[in-house]
């Protein structure tokens, strides 16, 4: 699998996107702040969005690692599990 360089771009319209740097494809992630939120965070929307994106990536990595460990430890079941 090839890796792509990602960039965080402030579109200037209240949206901050995570996108591939080498492509004109749709954004991978969009962070949008309401007018009320922008007033609260003042001129720090880009920094807040960066922190949100970083936290999301870290959480996804932890979930993935946990899922891999659980999958390895799991014994095959004869009947399907039902989650409610």
Number of C-alpha atoms within 10 A of each C-alpha: 3 3 6 11 9 13 13 18 16 16 9 7 8 14 16 21 21 19 20 17 13 10 11 8 9 11 15 10 12 17 17 15 16 10 9 9 11 14 12 11 13 9 10 11 21 18 11 13 21 17 12 13 18 12 12 12 12 12 12 12 12 12 12 12 12 12 12 11 11 11 11 9 9 8 8 8 7 6 6 7 7 5 4 3
